[in-house]
């Protein structure tokens, strides 16, 4: 009964994801509780009578036992209530929905950079294993892993913006174009195309290039390394020898046969590197004044806006879990052997 | 004493039949060193790391100026013979600050590298050795921590604990132990059923003794590799926290915080932000090269 086994496997996966998510909530909840800021004073200020203080404390549920507070917190979050941001005085979820498309745009562009550079580099390294292209790509990968992303961003602004004038400055579009297109999806490049504003589209793309390349460099190293090791496994197989013996061109052997066979594990690698880009976006967004989730979290941090920080952390964690699950599912779906 | 007369130390170290446990151990280390020292990149990495340690130890002797002394008449000077790497917005000598900053970097790396792997090692070996419920519970906790992006979790912890270098170290340590626990657990599972563990158990050794005395040492070498490879990441995370204003606080000469203060001058006085960045880059490259070389020596499975 393969069908039933599937169901059991599927529920097991769901339970594990649900438990992980619950753990995520517990961590953010506990972080929120150890904060030295008194949430009551954050709401009413420190010049109120003891009565008001006690009333607000009760309203916020802070007099309940910790486990009841946690249940309340889980209930609130599941209903999309992340509390109100002190900084913007709007609901945190609303803020996050507003800034998230910017991060999505940046991370997607970065992943495209990572795939376009990383996969060919990994294939080259595998084909020339042990010779100079392999070593060069390995060293470049190590260098990429050693550069602080925020510093590289600053240097890129210094060189390409200030000195060479090849790239635009920080931000998503020039001030001149700001607010010209209505946010439909929130992704400016898409919105501009939908509105038929090609000028805005090119300007937004121009602005996207530098931060996306900087962020993308980090996934290039990872994707290249994984591609290399997958390719090495394939190139050792007999079907490759068979293909060569049949007289197939080397390019076809490598790019069609070998690469075709590693497409499935590569998809999961790309999904995972997408998740890690969310992390890199915190620093990149700060440097390029990119109004995304990363910048939102850091700005809230600096003004001790805990609801916003924890809400942002929760969303990033949830997306992270989601992408991990997605890469797992993709693997099972696409690879006939894993079914 | 035949060995010493016939080939000296080298022959003694490479002897086919070592006479004592100590000789066998030293011999293994020597062979490892031979393999390691053939790797030119790894040697460069080792050199950089040793240089960092020297810099940190000798900072007061090497630094030409006081890293904290402000002199507003000397502010934002470009690199020159008097100030090799220029001065910052308060007229402080950047070279001196970078030299002193190496102490902070080394302290952060050392503290995290001592605490996180030990915690991970204990959790992983206990989970792997005991199995069952303990394993399931501990690994669930580990998975939850792994489900968070490290930097974001560290940010959330720092926001709860308050900015500062000590809290940054705690936050980084809290977020770095899960991979170590996973590695240690995987290694423990492969050795817990082996004959020598059964023999020790039959001799009446207690569970803590088996874990600490027999399981932990065998898990250490793969962990050391991983820790060395992670050190660059620790440096980058600490610098990132410093850059965001959540790590070391001014006027501490922490490299990430130095970049943050140089940021507003980057288009004109480029050296203020550039120089500490180069320091971070060189040091984390050193740790990466070292870890890469160590992996080749200590972990033959990894190719």
Contacts between the chains, C-beta under 8 A, distances in Angstrom:
chain1	res1	chain2	res2	distance
A	16	B	143	7.8
A	19	B	140	6.3
A	20	B	140	7.9
A	20	B	143	5.9
A	20	B	144	5.6
A	20	B	147	5.0
A	23	B	140	7.1
A	23	B	141	7.2
A	23	B	143	7.8
A	23	B	144	3.3
A	23	B	147	7.4
A	24	B	144	6.4
A	24	B	147	6.2
A	24	B	148	7.0
A	26	B	144	7.8
A	27	B	144	6.8
A	27	B	145	7.8
A	27	B	148	7.3
A	27	B	153	7.6
A	27	B	156	8.0
A	28	B	156	6.9
A	31	B	156	5.2
A	31	B	157	6.6
A	31	B	159	7.6
A	31	B	160	4.5
A	32	B	160	7.5
A	34	B	160	5.1
A	34	B	161	7.6
A	35	B	159	7.4
A	35	B	160	4.9
A	36	B	162	6.6
A	139	B	41	7.2
A	142	B	285	6.7
A	142	B	288	4.9
A	142	B	289	6.5
A	142	B	292	6.6
A	143	B	285	6.4
A	145	B	232	6.5
A	145	B	284	7.7
A	145	B	288	5.7
A	146	B	232	5.6
A	146	B	236	7.8
A	146	B	281	5.6
A	146	B	284	4.1
A	146	B	285	3.9
A	146	B	287	8.0
A	146	B	288	5.3
A	147	B	281	5.2
A	147	B	284	7.9
A	148	B	236	5.4
A	148	B	239	5.3
A	148	B	240	6.7
A	148	B	243	7.5
A	148	B	256	7.2
A	148	B	259	7.5
A	148	B	277	6.2
A	148	B	280	5.1
A	148	B	281	6.9
A	148	B	284	7.8
A	149	B	236	7.8
A	149	B	240	7.7
A	150	B	240	6.4
A	150	B	243	5.0
A	150	B	256	7.9
A	150	B	259	6.9
A	151	B	243	8.0
A	151	B	259	5.6
A	151	B	273	7.2
A	151	B	277	3.5
A	151	B	280	6.7
A	151	B	281	7.3
A	152	B	277	7.9
A	154	B	259	7.0
A	154	B	263	6.3
A	154	B	266	5.2
A	154	B	273	5.5
A	154	B	277	7.4
A	155	B	274	6.8
A	155	B	277	7.0
A	157	B	266	6.9
A	157	B	267	7.7
A	158	B	266	5.4
A	158	B	267	6.4
A	158	B	270	5.6
A	158	B	274	7.8
A	161	B	267	8.0
A	162	B	266	7.9
A	162	B	267	4.4
A	275	B	149	7.2
A	276	B	149	6.9
A	278	B	149	6.1
A	278	B	152	7.8
A	279	B	149	3.8
A	279	B	150	6.9
A	279	B	151	4.9
A	279	B	152	6.1
A	282	B	151	6.0
A	282	B	152	6.7
A	282	B	155	7.1
A	282	B	240	7.9
A	282	B	244	7.9
A	283	B	151	7.7
A	283	B	240	5.3
A	283	B	243	7.0
A	283	B	244	7.4
A	286	B	243	7.7
A	286	B	244	6.6
A	287	B	263	8.0
A	297	B	152	7.2
A	297	B	155	6.5
A	298	B	155	7.4
A	298	B	244	5.4
A	301	B	155	6.2
A	301	B	158	7.6
A	301	B	159	4.9
A	301	B	244	7.4
A	301	B	246	6.6
A	302	B	244	7.8
A	302	B	245	6.2
A	302	B	246	8.0
A	304	B	159	7.3
A	306	B	159	6.9
A	306	B	160	8.0
A	309	B	155	7.4
A	309	B	156	6.2
A	309	B	159	5.0
A	310	B	156	6.7
A	312	B	152	7.9
A	313	B	148	7.7
A	313	B	152	5.5
A	313	B	153	7.2
A	313	B	155	7.3
A	313	B	156	4.5
A	316	B	148	7.9
A	316	B	149	6.0
A	316	B	152	5.0
A	317	B	147	6.2
A	317	B	148	5.1
A	317	B	149	7.4
A	317	B	152	7.2
A	317	B	153	7.9
A	320	B	147	6.0
A	320	B	148	6.7
A	320	B	149	5.7
A	321	B	147	5.1
A	324	B	147	7.1
